[in-house]
């Protein structure tokens, strides 16, 4: 379920690669190639899955912007059906791949970092480095000085 959220929430700024489409059919063909790559992938891991998310989002956004440029998604129902059909198939393949390895919360955070639009932002990285000591100190501070029995008494009254 966490990967479904990541797929929806991850940003498209993983890369700025440009595609040169000559027609809407060419753009749809490129999206279909992306689907075939995912179908051929039998397993994945956190690092590879993060790269696949970036590639998928980059490809999807480039294609959808190309198709919207001339209102093709509104004017041509055949192209729109092809695009959205392939899009749904890609989402299903990404979900299938997310189930091919055991993951934990640290993997989810790694994927979030890999797909963040701010991963190259130096100013944010510096702010994180400045804030890390504070949050590390919180990790070493006990939550409560009370023992278990006194906590239970507090909540019962």
C-alpha positions in Angstrom: 0.0 0.0 0.0 2.9 2.3 0.7 4.2 1.9 -2.8 0.8 2.8 -4.3 1.1 6.1 -2.4 4.6 6.6 -3.6 3.6 6.0 -7.2 0.9 8.7 -6.9 3.0 11.1 -4.9 6.4 10.9 -6.4 7.6 13.8 -8.5 8.6 14.0 -12.1 11.8 15.8 -11.6 13.9 12.7 -11.5 15.6 13.7 -14.7 15.2 16.2 -17.6 15.6 13.9 -20.5 13.9 15.1 -23.7 12.1 13.0 -26.3 11.5 13.9 -29.9 8.1 12.8 -30.9 7.0 13.2 -34.5 3.3 12.2 -34.0 0.9 11.2 -31.2 1.3 7.6 -32.4 5.1 7.9 -31.8 4.5 9.2 -28.3 2.1 6.3 -27.6 4.6 3.9 -29.0 7.3 5.2 -26.6 4.8 4.7 -23.7 4.1 1.2 -24.9 7.9 0.5 -24.9 8.0 1.6 -21.3 5.3 -0.9 -20.5 7.2 -3.7 -22.3 10.3 -3.0 -20.2 8.3 -3.3 -17.0 6.6 -6.5 -18.2 10.0 -8.1 -18.9 11.2 -7.2 -15.4 10.7 -10.3 -13.2 11.9 -8.9 -9.9 13.1 -5.6 -8.5 14.7 -4.0 -5.4 14.5 -0.6 -3.8 17.2 1.1 -5.9 15.9 -0.3 -9.2 12.3 0.4 -8.3 13.2 4.0 -7.6 14.8 4.4 -11.0 11.8 2.8 -12.6 9.5 5.2 -10.9 11.6 8.2 -12.1 11.7 6.8 -15.6 8.0 6.2 -15.7 7.0 9.6 -14.4 9.4 11.3 -16.7 8.1 9.4 -19.7 4.4 9.9 -18.7 4.8 13.6 -18.1 6.7 14.2 -21.4 4.1 12.2 -23.4 1.1 13.8 -21.7 2.5 17.3 -22.2 3.2 16.5 -25.9 -0.4 15.2 -26.4 -1.9 18.1 -24.5 0.0 20.6 -26.7 -2.4 20.1 -29.6 -5.4 19.0 -27.4 -4.9 15.5 -28.9 -6.2 13.9 -25.6 -9.5 15.8 -26.1 -9.8 15.6 -29.9 -8.7 12.0 -30.6 -10.5 9.4 -28.5 -8.4 6.6 -29.9 -5.2 8.2 -28.7 -6.7 9.0 -25.3 -7.9 5.4 -24.9 -4.5 4.1 -25.9 -2.6 6.4 -23.5 -4.9 5.7 -20.5 -5.0 2.0 -21.2 -1.2 1.8 -21.3 -1.0 4.1 -18.2 -3.2 1.7 -16.2 -1.2 -1.3 -17.4 2.0 0.4 -16.3 0.6 1.1 -12.9 -0.4 -2.5 -12.5 3.1 -3.6 -13.5 4.7 -1.2 -11.0 2.4 -2.7 -8.3 3.4 -6.2 -9.3 7.1 -5.3 -9.2 6.7 -3.7 -5.7 5.6 -7.1 -4.5 8.7 -9.0 -5.7 10.8 -8.2 -2.7 10.4 -7.7 1.0 10.6 -4.1 2.0 10.3 -2.1 5.2 9.9 1.5 6.2 13.5 2.4 5.4 12.9 1.3 1.8 9.8 3.5 1.6 11.9 6.5 2.8 14.7 5.6 0.3 12.2 5.5 -2.6 10.8 8.9 -1.4 14.3 10.4 -1.4 15.1 8.9 -4.9 11.9 10.4 -6.4 11.9 13.7 -4.6 11.9 16.9 -6.7 14.2 18.4 -4.1 16.9 15.7 -4.2 19.3 18.0 -6.1 18.5 21.2 -4.1 21.7 22.2 -2.3 19.9 24.7 0.0 17.6 22.0 1.4 20.4 19.5 1.8 22.3 22.1 3.9 19.2 22.7 6.0 18.8 19.0 6.6 22.5 18.8 7.7 21.9 21.6 10.2 18.7 20.0 11.6 20.1 16.5 11.9 21.8 17.0 15.3 18.6 18.3 16.8 16.6 15.3 15.7 19.3 12.9 16.7 19.2 14.4 20.2 15.4 13.8 20.2 16.0 10.1 19.3 18.3 9.7 22.4 15.8 11.4 24.8 13.5 9.1 26.7 9.8 9.8 26.1 8.8 9.6 29.7 10.6 9.5 33.0 7.8 7.5 34.6 7.6 3.8 35.0 4.9 1.6 33.5 2.7 1.4 36.6 2.6 5.2 37.2 1.6 5.7 33.5 -1.3 3.2 33.9 -2.5 5.0 37.0 -2.4 8.3 35.2 -4.5 7.0 32.3 -7.1 5.2 34.5 -8.0 8.5 36.4 
